[in-house]
């Protein structure tokens, strides 16, 4: 998870900042979740990024042997 807030306008401002920033932001790797709330759990906005396994990762290599 990269960013989480209960304020929708703050969430959108954070996204705009990422897109306008100097660092590259790949929207294809982004996952945006809106966790709908109730009285006891307010609505939450969450931004996550997919991180692929690096080549030669021993944990990933062991997954292939399990099949």
Phi and psi in degrees as GROMACS dihedral restraints (atoms count N, CA, C in turn):
[ dihedral_restraints ]
;  ai    aj    ak    al  type     phi  dphi    fc
    3     4     5     6     1  -101.2    20    10
    4     5     6     7     1   -41.5    20    10
    6     7     8     9     1  -152.8    20    10
    7     8     9    10     1   142.7    20    10
    9    10    11    12     1  -147.8    20    10
   10    11    12    13     1   137.7    20    10
   12    13    14    15     1  -154.7    20    10
   13    14    15    16     1   162.8    20    10
   15    16    17    18     1   -98.2    20    10
   16    17    18    19     1    -5.7    20    10
   18    19    20    21     1  -101.3    20    10
   19    20    21    22     1   111.8    20    10
   21    22    23    24     1   -62.2    20    10
   22    23    24    25     1   -40.6    20    10
   24    25    26    27     1   -66.8    20    10
   25    26    27    28     1   -36.2    20    10
   27    28    29    30     1   -64.9    20    10
   28    29    30    31     1   -39.2    20    10
   30    31    32    33     1   -62.4    20    10
   31    32    33    34     1   -48.1    20    10
   33    34    35    36     1   -65.3    20    10
   34    35    36    37     1   -36.1    20    10
   36    37    38    39     1   -64.7    20    10
   37    38    39    40     1   -38.6    20    10
   39    40    41    42     1   -63.5    20    10
   40    41    42    43     1   -43.9    20    10
   42    43    44    45     1   -61.3    20    10
   43    44    45    46     1   -44.1    20    10
   45    46    47    48     1   -60.8    20    10
   46    47    48    49     1   -40.7    20    10
   48    49    50    51     1   -62.5    20    10
   49    50    51    52     1   -39.9    20    10
   51    52    53    54     1   -64.2    20    10
   52    53    54    55     1   -44.3    20    10
   54    55    56    57     1   -67.4    20    10
   55    56    57    58     1   -32.0    20    10
   57    58    59    60     1   -90.4    20    10
   58    59    60    61     1    -9.4    20    10
   60    61    62    63     1   -72.2    20    10
   61    62    63    64     1   169.1    20    10
   63    64    65    66     1   -74.9    20    10
   64    65    66    67     1   -30.0    20    10
   66    67    68    69     1   -75.6    20    10
   67    68    69    70     1   146.2    20    10
   69    70    71    72     1   -71.5    20    10
   70    71    72    73     1   131.7    20    10
   72    73    74    75     1  -119.5    20    10
   73    74    75    76     1   113.7    20    10
   75    76    77    78     1   -95.8    20    10
   76    77    78    79     1   104.0    20    10
   78    79    80    81     1   -63.1    20    10
   79    80    81    82     1   -21.3    20    10
   81    82    83    84     1   -66.5    20    10
   82    83    84    85     1   -24.6    20    10
   84    85    86    87     1   -96.8    20    10
   85    86    87    88     1     0.1    20    10
   87    88    89    90     1   -88.9    20    10
   88    89    90    91     1   145.6    20    10
   90    91    92    93     1  -126.6    20    10
   91    92    93    94     1   125.1    20    10
   93    94    95    96     1  -113.1    20    10
   94    95    96    97     1   123.1    20    10
   96    97    98    99     1  -118.1    20    10
   97    98    99   100     1   138.8    20    10
   99   100   101   102     1  -115.5    20    10
  100   101   102   103     1   108.6    20    10
  102   103   104   105     1   -89.9    20    10
  103   104   105   106     1   103.1    20    10
  105   106   107   108     1   -68.4    20    10
  106   107   108   109     1   128.8    20    10
  108   109   110   111     1   -98.4    20    10
  109   110   111   112     1   174.6    20    10
  111   112   113   114     1  -130.5    20    10
  112   113   114   115     1  -166.8    20    10
  114   115   116   117     1   -60.5    20    10
  115   116   117   118     1   -39.1    20    10
  117   118   119   120     1   -88.1    20    10
  118   119   120   121     1   -17.8    20    10
  120   121   122   123     1  -131.6    20    10
  121   122   123   124     1   101.2    20    10
  123   124   125   126     1   -63.2    20    10
  124   125   126   127     1   156.3    20    10
  126   127   128   129     1   -60.9    20    10
  127   128   129   130     1   137.0    20    10
  129   130   131   132     1  -127.0    20    10
  130   131   132   133     1   140.7    20    10
  132   133   134   135     1  -111.1    20    10
  133   134   135   136     1   128.8    20    10
  135   136   137   138     1  -132.6    20    10
  136   137   138   139     1   135.7    20    10
  138   139   140   141     1  -115.2    20    10
  139   140   141   142     1   126.2    20    10
  141   142   143   144     1  -127.6    20    10
  142   143   144   145     1   156.0    20    10
  144   145   146   147     1  -123.8    20    10
  145   146   147   148     1   136.3    20    10
  147   148   149   150     1   -71.5    20    10
  148   149   150   151     1   132.1    20    10
  150   151   152   153     1  -122.1    20    10
  151   152   153   154     1   106.2    20    10
  153   154   155   156     1   -68.6    20    10
  154   155   156   157     1   156.0    20    10
  156   157   158   159     1   -66.2    20    10
  157   158   159   160     1   135.8    20    10
  159   160   161   162     1   -71.1    20    10
  160   161   162   163     1   152.1    20    10
  162   163   164   165     1   -59.8    20    10
  163   164   165   166     1   135.6    20    10
  165   166   167   168     1    79.7    20    10
  166   167   168   169     1    14.8    20    10
  168   169   170   171     1   -71.2    20    10
  169   170   171   172     1   119.4    20    10
  171   172   173   174     1   -62.0    20    10
  172   173   174   175     1   -32.2    20    10
  174   175   176   177     1   -66.0    20    10
  175   176   177   178     1   -40.0    20    10
  177   178   179   180     1   -70.0    20    10
  178   179   180   181     1   -39.6    20    10
  180   181   182   183     1   -62.4    20    10
  181   182   183   184     1   -35.3    20    10
  183   184   185   186     1   -68.9    20    10
  184   185   186   187     1   -27.4    20    10
  186   187   188   189     1   -64.9    20    10
  187   188   189   190     1   -36.2    20    10
  189   190   191   192     1   -66.7    20    10
  190   191   192   193     1   -29.3    20    10
  192   193   194   195     1   -76.5    20    10
  193   194   195   196     1   -17.0    20    10
  195   196   197   198     1   -74.9    20    10
  196   197   198   199     1   -15.0    20    10
